[in-house]
Amino acid sequence: MFDQPDLTHFHRDVPTLGASVVTLGAFDGVHSGHQTLISGTVKRARALGVPSVVCTFDPPPKVFFGRATQLCPLAAKLARISALGPDHVVVFSFDEALRALSPAAFMARLALLAPREIRVGGDFRFGAKQEGDVSLLARRFDVHVQPPVRCAAGEVVSSTRIRGLLEQGLTAAAATLLRPGLNPETSA
């Protein structure tokens, strides 16, 4: 399912759109929780008859700050995202300039997408010093917060958890959380 990127529109900066449904996140590994968020964005955009947009970061912020190792390189991430069917993918280069961008300036960039809805995880942060959060984003946009995806054991699926499993040598358990089409009945 995740072999070749087949993106109609790939962007290194935010394009100007007439309307869209947007999701934002680091999406490191594009694990089952990310897949649920991105698929929900694509489905919602189709229901509204507008383009779906996935905005992500390269490298992921935690990797940039040295707090984590990267789960997959950009090409693999783009292939996994592409397989979920978004119309556009925006990759922000996470560097010192983006790191210093104020939450207001970041939201002004997002406004170019004319989002009818923005879909994020509850822990999404943005802007300089991570001063922007979901509640700030919701002051300007219609925001939908995706509830955490849990595995059969009831634990939240996250990139942090996957890194922990890999560090413990539990590669099969980590792979289960990364696979496409997670089946909660059989996950780790």
Backbone as JSON, one array per atom type, in Angstrom:
{
  "sequence": "MFDQPDLTHFHRDVPTLGASVVTLGAFDGVHSGHQTLISGTVKRARALGVPSVVCTFDPPPKVFFGRATQLCPLAAKLARISALGPDHVVVFSFDEALRALSPAAFMARLALLAPREIRVGGDFRFGAKQEGDVSLLARRFDVHVQPPVRCAAGEVVSSTRIRGLLEQGLTAAAATLLRPGLNPETSA",
  "N": [[0.82, -1.21, 0.0], [2.05, 1.24, 0.6], [3.96, 2.02, -1.39], [4.84, 3.81, -3.68], [5.11, 7.35, -3.9], [2.37, 9.26, -4.99], [1.54, 11.91, -5.5], [-0.65, 14.47, -6.35], [-0.39, 17.2, -5.92], [2.31, 18.57, -4.51], [3.88, 20.53, -2.09], [6.3, 22.94, -1.01], [5.76, 25.18, 0.28], [2.91, 27.01, 1.5], [0.14, 26.75, -0.57], [-2.21, 28.93, -2.24], [-5.54, 28.44, -1.79], [-9.03, 28.09, -2.63], [-10.76, 26.93, -0.85], [-10.68, 24.35, 1.67], [-10.04, 21.28, 3.5], [-8.05, 20.71, 6.21], [-5.29, 18.95, 7.66], [-2.87, 18.86, 10.23], [0.41, 18.06, 11.33], [3.31, 16.36, 12.74], [3.52, 13.76, 11.87], [5.32, 11.6, 11.99], [6.42, 8.59, 10.91], [3.85, 7.94, 10.16], [1.84, 6.48, 11.55], [-0.84, 4.29, 12.75], [-2.63, 5.97, 14.15], [-2.11, 8.47, 12.96], [-2.86, 7.76, 10.37], [-5.61, 7.44, 10.69], [-6.37, 10.09, 11.27], [-5.56, 11.46, 8.92], [-7.01, 10.06, 6.94], [-9.61, 10.64, 7.8], [-9.64, 13.37, 7.32], [-9.42, 13.46, 4.51], [-11.81, 12.16, 3.84], [-13.72, 13.93, 4.95], [-13.19, 16.26, 3.47], [-13.91, 15.4, 0.92], [-16.64, 15.02, 1.35], [-17.43, 17.64, 1.67], [-16.79, 18.64, -0.77], [-14.34, 19.87, -1.36], [-10.75, 20.46, -1.65], [-8.46, 18.21, 0.03], [-5.92, 18.69, 2.45], [-2.75, 17.9, 3.65], [-0.58, 18.96, 6.05], [2.74, 18.91, 7.0], [5.92, 18.4, 8.68], [9.43, 18.68, 8.06], [12.61, 18.24, 9.21], [10.72, 16.23, 11.62], [9.57, 18.2, 14.4], [10.41, 17.25, 17.04], [12.62, 15.73, 16.37], [14.27, 17.66, 15.2], [14.87, 19.19, 17.48], [16.36, 17.36, 18.85], [15.18, 15.56, 20.57], [14.2, 13.14, 19.87], [14.47, 10.22, 17.77], [14.17, 9.94, 14.23], [11.44, 8.27, 12.76], [10.87, 7.55, 10.11], [12.24, 8.33, 6.88], [11.75, 11.34, 4.87], [10.87, 10.7, 2.21], [9.67, 8.18, 2.53], [7.68, 8.85, 4.36], [6.14, 10.61, 2.78], [5.25, 8.8, 0.83], [3.63, 7.11, 2.37], [1.71, 8.93, 3.31], [0.65, 9.81, 0.85], [-0.59, 7.49, -0.07], [-2.93, 7.52, 1.32], [-4.56, 9.28, 0.06], [-4.73, 12.24, -0.04], [-5.36, 15.5, -1.53], [-3.48, 17.52, -1.6], [-0.17, 17.96, -0.33], [1.66, 19.64, 2.02], [4.88, 20.39, 2.89], [6.54, 21.66, 5.47], [9.69, 23.04, 5.92], [11.34, 22.34, 8.74], [13.09, 24.51, 10.42], [15.37, 27.01, 11.73], [14.08, 29.42, 11.04], [11.34, 28.72, 10.77], [10.94, 27.73, 13.3], [11.09, 30.08, 14.78], [8.84, 31.44, 14.03], [5.92, 33.21, 14.81], [2.9, 32.14, 16.53], [0.68, 33.53, 15.44], [1.64, 34.34, 12.92], [2.07, 31.85, 11.77], [-0.56, 30.88, 11.67], [-1.57, 32.74, 9.86], [-0.32, 31.91, 7.53], [-1.58, 29.42, 7.24], [-4.13, 30.32, 6.71], [-4.1, 30.91, 4.02], [-4.88, 28.6, 2.82], [-7.56, 28.6, 3.07], [-9.14, 27.13, 5.03], [-11.99, 25.22, 5.67], [-12.26, 23.56, 7.7], [-10.04, 22.44, 10.22], [-8.19, 19.68, 11.14], [-6.81, 18.05, 13.86], [-4.61, 16.38, 16.22], [-5.17, 16.24, 19.76], [-2.93, 17.16, 21.13], [-1.57, 18.93, 19.53], [0.82, 21.42, 18.82], [2.15, 24.65, 17.98], [4.12, 27.25, 16.42], [6.49, 29.74, 17.66], [8.33, 28.69, 20.46], [6.4, 26.8, 20.96], [4.01, 28.06, 21.54], [1.49, 28.2, 20.45], [-1.59, 26.44, 20.5], [-4.23, 23.95, 20.39], [-6.54, 25.29, 21.29], [-5.96, 27.98, 20.71], [-5.73, 27.84, 17.94], [-8.36, 27.2, 17.37], [-9.63, 29.6, 17.83], [-9.44, 30.98, 15.53], [-10.04, 29.27, 13.42], [-12.3, 26.65, 12.31], [-12.04, 23.94, 14.23], [-11.42, 20.49, 14.46], [-10.87, 18.04, 16.79], [-9.12, 15.1, 16.79], [-9.84, 12.17, 18.48], [-7.6, 10.16, 20.48], [-6.15, 7.26, 18.95], [-6.41, 3.96, 19.92], [-4.78, 0.9, 20.79], [-5.49, -2.66, 20.92], [-4.84, -3.31, 23.53], [-5.54, -1.07, 24.82], [-3.83, 1.08, 24.98], [-2.6, 4.29, 23.94], [-1.83, 4.92, 20.58], [1.16, 6.13, 19.46], [3.92, 8.07, 18.14], [5.96, 8.3, 19.97], [5.49, 6.09, 21.62], [5.94, 4.04, 19.77], [8.67, 4.46, 19.2], [9.67, 3.77, 21.71], [9.0, 1.03, 21.83], [10.63, 0.1, 19.76], [13.14, 0.68, 20.82], [13.19, -1.15, 22.87], [13.49, -3.41, 21.47], [11.25, -4.56, 20.42], [10.24, -5.03, 17.71], [8.23, -6.2, 16.1], [5.87, -5.55, 17.43], [6.0, -2.77, 17.22], [5.87, -2.52, 14.43], [3.29, -3.39, 13.99], [1.77, -1.24, 14.89], [2.45, 0.62, 13.03], [1.51, -0.3, 10.64], [-0.55, -0.23, 7.67], [-4.09, 0.38, 7.72], [-4.89, -0.34, 10.39], [-6.08, -2.8, 12.49], [-7.9, -2.76, 15.27], [-8.57, -4.98, 16.74], [-6.5, -6.76, 16.55], [-4.14, -5.52, 17.18], [-1.05, -4.48, 18.83]],
  "CA": [[0.0, 0.0, 0.0], [2.86, 2.44, 0.75], [5.13, 1.87, -2.24], [5.28, 4.97, -4.44], [4.32, 8.56, -3.75], [1.59, 9.61, -6.17], [0.89, 13.15, -5.07], [-1.03, 15.39, -7.4], [0.14, 18.51, -5.58], [3.26, 18.58, -3.41], [4.29, 21.92, -1.92], [7.26, 23.28, 0.04], [5.16, 26.32, 0.97], [1.46, 26.93, 1.48], [-0.5, 27.3, -1.77], [-3.46, 29.65, -2.02], [-6.7, 27.65, -2.23], [-10.32, 28.73, -2.4], [-11.36, 26.24, 0.3], [-10.0, 23.07, 1.91], [-10.04, 20.69, 4.84], [-6.61, 20.6, 6.47], [-4.77, 18.33, 8.86], [-1.51, 19.29, 10.54], [1.12, 17.25, 12.31], [4.63, 15.85, 12.37], [3.22, 12.51, 11.16], [6.52, 10.77, 11.89], [6.05, 7.18, 10.81], [2.48, 7.83, 9.65], [1.28, 5.32, 12.24], [-2.29, 4.09, 12.61], [-3.33, 7.17, 14.61], [-1.98, 9.44, 11.88], [-3.66, 7.28, 9.25], [-7.01, 7.75, 11.01], [-6.53, 11.53, 11.15], [-5.45, 11.84, 7.51], [-8.17, 9.48, 6.23], [-10.78, 11.43, 8.18], [-9.53, 14.65, 6.62], [-9.74, 13.21, 3.11], [-13.25, 11.85, 3.77], [-14.47, 15.16, 5.23], [-13.02, 17.16, 2.33], [-14.75, 14.88, -0.18], [-18.05, 15.29, 1.69], [-17.67, 19.07, 1.47], [-16.46, 18.98, -2.15], [-13.17, 20.75, -1.39], [-9.51, 19.69, -1.57], [-7.89, 17.83, 1.32], [-4.53, 19.12, 2.56], [-1.96, 17.42, 4.78], [0.59, 19.79, 6.32], [3.65, 18.21, 7.89], [7.2, 19.06, 8.92], [10.64, 17.9, 7.81], [12.36, 17.05, 10.0], [9.73, 16.45, 12.68], [10.12, 19.08, 15.43], [11.14, 16.54, 18.11], [13.91, 15.32, 15.79], [15.04, 18.9, 15.07], [15.34, 19.58, 18.81], [17.19, 16.3, 19.41], [14.44, 14.83, 21.61], [13.72, 11.85, 19.35], [15.0, 9.78, 16.48], [13.14, 9.94, 13.19], [10.94, 6.93, 12.46], [11.02, 7.26, 8.68], [12.69, 9.48, 6.1], [10.69, 12.1, 4.2], [10.31, 9.99, 1.04], [8.77, 7.14, 3.03], [6.52, 9.53, 4.93], [5.3, 11.09, 1.68], [4.61, 7.64, 0.2], [2.57, 6.65, 3.26], [0.65, 9.94, 3.28], [0.05, 9.78, -0.48], [-1.45, 6.31, -0.18], [-4.2, 7.8, 1.99], [-5.39, 10.0, -0.9], [-4.98, 13.68, 0.02], [-5.18, 16.25, -2.78], [-2.27, 18.34, -1.47], [0.69, 17.78, 0.84], [2.57, 20.76, 2.25], [5.97, 20.02, 3.8], [7.27, 22.8, 6.01], [11.05, 22.75, 6.37], [11.46, 22.77, 10.13], [14.41, 25.1, 10.59], [15.36, 28.13, 12.68], [13.08, 30.42, 10.64], [10.01, 28.22, 11.14], [10.94, 27.64, 14.77], [10.91, 31.42, 15.34], [7.6, 32.01, 13.54], [4.91, 33.36, 15.86], [1.66, 31.44, 16.24], [-0.17, 34.35, 14.56], [2.2, 34.28, 11.57], [1.82, 30.5, 11.27], [-1.98, 30.82, 11.32], [-1.76, 33.54, 8.64], [0.06, 31.02, 6.43], [-2.66, 28.44, 7.08], [-5.31, 30.99, 6.16], [-4.01, 30.86, 2.56], [-5.57, 27.37, 2.4], [-9.0, 28.83, 3.27], [-9.69, 25.9, 5.6], [-13.33, 25.16, 6.25], [-12.06, 22.8, 8.93], [-8.7, 21.94, 10.47], [-8.28, 18.46, 11.96], [-5.53, 17.82, 14.54], [-4.63, 15.67, 17.48], [-5.36, 17.14, 20.9], [-1.67, 17.69, 21.65], [-0.89, 19.72, 18.5], [1.39, 22.7, 19.22], [2.78, 25.32, 16.84], [4.66, 28.59, 16.65], [7.68, 29.91, 18.5], [8.25, 28.14, 21.82], [5.17, 26.0, 21.02], [3.0, 28.88, 22.23], [0.18, 27.94, 19.86], [-2.17, 25.14, 20.8], [-5.52, 23.7, 19.74], [-7.52, 26.33, 21.64], [-5.63, 29.19, 19.95], [-6.09, 27.55, 16.56], [-9.83, 27.21, 17.3], [-10.12, 30.98, 17.85], [-9.41, 31.51, 14.16], [-10.53, 28.28, 12.46], [-13.16, 25.57, 12.8], [-11.08, 22.87, 14.53], [-11.92, 19.19, 14.91], [-9.81, 17.31, 17.48], [-9.23, 13.65, 16.62], [-9.54, 11.42, 19.7], [-6.48, 9.23, 20.29], [-6.4, 5.89, 18.5], [-5.87, 3.02, 20.9], [-4.61, -0.48, 20.35], [-6.35, -3.61, 21.63], [-4.49, -3.27, 24.95], [-6.06, 0.18, 25.37], [-2.82, 2.12, 25.0], [-2.64, 5.23, 22.84], [-0.84, 4.73, 19.54], [1.9, 7.38, 19.27], [5.29, 7.92, 17.67], [6.78, 8.09, 21.18], [5.33, 4.69, 22.03], [6.6, 3.21, 18.77], [10.1, 4.57, 19.46], [9.94, 2.99, 22.91], [8.95, -0.39, 21.46], [11.83, -0.19, 18.97], [14.29, 0.7, 21.75], [13.12, -2.4, 23.65], [13.67, -4.53, 20.55], [9.93, -5.12, 20.1], [9.99, -4.53, 16.36], [6.95, -6.69, 15.58], [4.81, -4.73, 18.05], [6.09, -1.44, 16.6], [5.4, -2.65, 13.05], [1.82, -3.52, 14.04], [1.21, 0.11, 15.05], [2.78, 1.39, 11.84], [0.96, -0.88, 9.41], [-1.77, 0.41, 7.15], [-5.38, -0.24, 8.02], [-4.81, -0.96, 11.71], [-7.25, -3.49, 13.01], [-7.75, -2.7, 16.72], [-8.76, -6.3, 17.36], [-5.29, -7.58, 16.5], [-2.94, -4.71, 17.37], [-0.27, -4.71, 20.06]],
  "C": [[0.85, 1.26, 0.0], [4.08, 2.44, -0.15], [5.63, 3.16, -2.86], [4.44, 6.19, -4.12], [3.62, 8.89, -5.07], [0.81, 10.87, -5.86], [0.58, 14.02, -6.28], [-0.38, 16.74, -7.15], [1.01, 18.42, -4.33], [3.82, 19.99, -3.31], [5.33, 22.05, -0.8], [6.81, 24.55, 0.77], [3.65, 26.24, 0.75], [0.9, 27.53, 0.19], [-1.75, 28.1, -1.37], [-4.59, 28.83, -2.63], [-7.98, 28.42, -1.93], [-11.06, 28.16, -1.2], [-10.6, 24.93, 0.47], [-10.42, 22.52, 3.27], [-8.59, 20.29, 5.07], [-6.36, 19.74, 7.7], [-3.31, 18.72, 9.0], [-0.88, 18.32, 11.52], [2.49, 16.85, 11.81], [4.49, 14.58, 11.55], [4.46, 11.63, 10.98], [6.13, 9.3, 11.96], [4.7, 6.94, 10.18], [1.84, 6.55, 10.22], [-0.24, 5.3, 12.15], [-3.1, 5.28, 13.13], [-3.29, 8.27, 13.56], [-2.85, 9.06, 10.69], [-5.14, 7.61, 9.47], [-7.29, 9.23, 10.81], [-6.51, 11.96, 9.68], [-6.64, 11.3, 6.71], [-9.45, 10.24, 6.55], [-10.81, 12.78, 7.5], [-9.93, 14.5, 5.16], [-11.25, 12.96, 2.96], [-14.09, 13.11, 3.98], [-14.38, 16.13, 4.06], [-13.88, 16.71, 1.16], [-16.22, 15.16, 0.09], [-18.4, 16.76, 1.45], [-17.37, 19.52, 0.03], [-15.3, 19.94, -2.29], [-11.9, 19.89, -1.32], [-9.11, 19.37, -0.13], [-6.4, 18.19, 1.3], [-3.91, 18.53, 3.81], [-0.75, 18.33, 4.89], [1.47, 19.06, 7.33], [4.99, 18.93, 7.92], [8.35, 18.11, 8.62], [11.85, 18.72, 8.24], [11.22, 17.3, 10.99], [10.35, 17.31, 13.79], [10.9, 18.36, 16.54], [12.5, 16.07, 17.63], [14.81, 16.55, 15.68], [15.65, 19.3, 16.41], [16.17, 18.51, 19.5], [16.5, 15.5, 20.51], [13.96, 13.47, 21.15], [14.48, 11.5, 18.09], [13.85, 9.72, 15.49], [12.73, 8.52, 12.86], [11.05, 6.58, 10.98], [11.46, 8.51, 7.94], [11.52, 10.13, 5.34], [10.07, 11.33, 3.04], [9.33, 8.91, 1.48], [7.51, 7.75, 3.63], [5.58, 10.01, 3.83], [4.59, 9.94, 0.98], [3.44, 7.16, 1.05], [1.4, 7.64, 3.27], [-0.1, 9.88, 1.94], [-0.93, 8.64, -0.64], [-2.82, 6.53, 0.45], [-5.08, 8.76, 1.19], [-5.6, 11.49, -0.75], [-4.73, 14.35, -1.33], [-3.88, 17.04, -2.77], [-1.49, 17.89, -0.24], [1.64, 18.96, 0.89], [3.62, 20.28, 3.26], [6.7, 21.29, 4.2], [8.67, 22.34, 6.39], [11.18, 23.27, 7.79], [12.9, 23.19, 10.35], [14.29, 26.26, 11.58], [14.3, 29.17, 12.33], [11.68, 29.97, 11.03], [9.88, 28.15, 12.65], [10.62, 28.99, 15.4], [9.58, 32.07, 14.94], [6.55, 32.08, 14.66], [3.68, 32.52, 15.52], [0.75, 32.22, 15.28], [0.32, 34.28, 13.12], [1.97, 32.89, 10.95], [0.35, 30.37, 10.86], [-2.29, 31.64, 10.06], [-1.37, 32.71, 7.41], [-1.05, 30.0, 6.17], [-3.89, 29.05, 6.44], [-5.3, 31.01, 4.63], [-4.72, 29.63, 1.99], [-7.08, 27.51, 2.48], [-9.66, 27.6, 3.89], [-11.11, 26.08, 6.12], [-13.26, 24.44, 7.58], [-10.59, 22.42, 9.01], [-8.83, 20.79, 11.46], [-6.89, 18.17, 12.53], [-5.73, 16.88, 15.72], [-4.69, 16.67, 18.63], [-4.08, 17.76, 21.44], [-0.92, 18.54, 20.63], [-0.45, 21.07, 19.05], [2.06, 23.32, 18.0], [3.28, 26.68, 17.26], [5.85, 28.58, 17.59], [7.4, 29.44, 19.92], [6.98, 27.32, 22.04], [4.05, 26.74, 21.74], [1.6, 28.67, 21.68], [-0.3, 26.55, 20.21], [-3.54, 25.04, 20.12], [-6.52, 24.81, 20.06], [-7.22, 27.64, 20.91], [-6.02, 29.0, 18.48], [-7.61, 27.65, 16.37], [-10.41, 28.63, 17.4], [-10.22, 31.56, 16.45], [-10.08, 30.57, 13.15], [-11.51, 27.33, 13.14], [-12.25, 24.36, 12.98], [-11.82, 21.63, 15.02], [-10.73, 18.46, 15.54], [-10.08, 15.82, 17.36], [-8.93, 12.97, 17.96], [-8.38, 10.46, 19.45], [-6.96, 7.86, 19.81], [-5.71, 4.98, 19.51], [-5.75, 1.63, 20.3], [-5.52, -1.38, 21.2], [-6.08, -3.62, 23.13], [-4.96, -1.98, 25.61], [-5.06, 1.31, 25.42], [-2.92, 3.0, 23.76], [-1.51, 4.91, 21.86], [-0.16, 6.09, 19.31], [3.3, 7.08, 18.75], [6.22, 7.66, 18.85], [6.69, 6.63, 21.62], [6.04, 3.76, 21.05], [8.12, 3.27, 18.95], [10.5, 3.73, 20.67], [9.95, 1.49, 22.62], [10.21, -0.78, 20.68], [13.07, -0.23, 19.86], [14.33, -0.57, 22.59], [13.32, -3.64, 22.77], [12.37, -5.2, 20.15], [9.48, -4.64, 18.72], [8.66, -4.99, 15.78], [5.79, -5.86, 16.15], [4.8, -3.33, 17.44], [5.53, -1.48, 15.18], [3.88, -2.75, 12.99], [1.17, -2.14, 14.12], [1.45, 0.98, 13.83], [2.06, 0.9, 10.58], [-0.3, -0.15, 8.95], [-3.01, -0.35, 7.6], [-5.38, -0.98, 9.35], [-6.15, -1.58, 12.1], [-7.12, -3.53, 14.53], [-7.92, -4.04, 17.4], [-7.48, -7.1, 17.44], [-4.03, -6.79, 16.77], [-2.3, -4.97, 18.73], [-0.75, -3.86, 21.2]]
}
